[in-house]
Amino acid sequence: MTRPSPPCHCSLSLSYAERQTTDFTVEIATATAAVAESFRGTEDPRLRAVLESLTRHLHAFVREIEPTTREWEAAIGFHTTVGHTP
């Protein structure tokens, strides 16, 4: 049995200029290292590896896509909806 897709409430009508403007100005390499460091105390080695990998991949995604804050919020909203779908 397949799960039905959750409704997507992320329809964004962005202009070209809005898509070209990124609101993420934090130095991603520094942020990635700081977040990975925050997992150092995680006792379960597998969980620590999962969290560190997730962080690296998510930060790489942000570097590649350079989403605006509006796009980022829509993406997080979509994933939150998916995560709450039974």
Contacts in CASP RR format, 6 or more apart in sequence:
PFRMAT RR
TARGET T0000
AUTHOR 0000-0000-0000
METHOD contacts of the structure
MODEL  1
MTRPSPPCHCSLSLSYAERQTTDFTVEIATATAAVAESFRGTEDPRLRAV
LESLTRHLHAFVREIEPTTREWEAAIGFHTTVGHTP
3 85 0 8 1.000
6 78 0 8 1.000
6 81 0 8 1.000
6 82 0 8 1.000
6 85 0 8 1.000
7 81 0 8 1.000
8 78 0 8 1.000
8 81 0 8 1.000
9 74 0 8 1.000
9 77 0 8 1.000
9 78 0 8 1.000
9 81 0 8 1.000
10 74 0 8 1.000
10 75 0 8 1.000
10 77 0 8 1.000
10 78 0 8 1.000
12 70 0 8 1.000
12 71 0 8 1.000
12 74 0 8 1.000
14 68 0 8 1.000
14 70 0 8 1.000
14 71 0 8 1.000
18 68 0 8 1.000
18 70 0 8 1.000
19 68 0 8 1.000
19 71 0 8 1.000
21 68 0 8 1.000
22 66 0 8 1.000
22 67 0 8 1.000
22 68 0 8 1.000
23 68 0 8 1.000
23 69 0 8 1.000
23 72 0 8 1.000
24 62 0 8 1.000
24 66 0 8 1.000
24 67 0 8 1.000
24 69 0 8 1.000
24 72 0 8 1.000
28 59 0 8 1.000
28 62 0 8 1.000
28 63 0 8 1.000
31 59 0 8 1.000
32 55 0 8 1.000
32 56 0 8 1.000
32 59 0 8 1.000
35 55 0 8 1.000
35 59 0 8 1.000
36 52 0 8 1.000
36 55 0 8 1.000
36 56 0 8 1.000
39 48 0 8 1.000
39 51 0 8 1.000
39 52 0 8 1.000
39 55 0 8 1.000
40 48 0 8 1.000
41 48 0 8 1.000
42 48 0 8 1.000
42 51 0 8 1.000
62 72 0 8 1.000
65 71 0 8 1.000
67 75 0 8 1.000
END
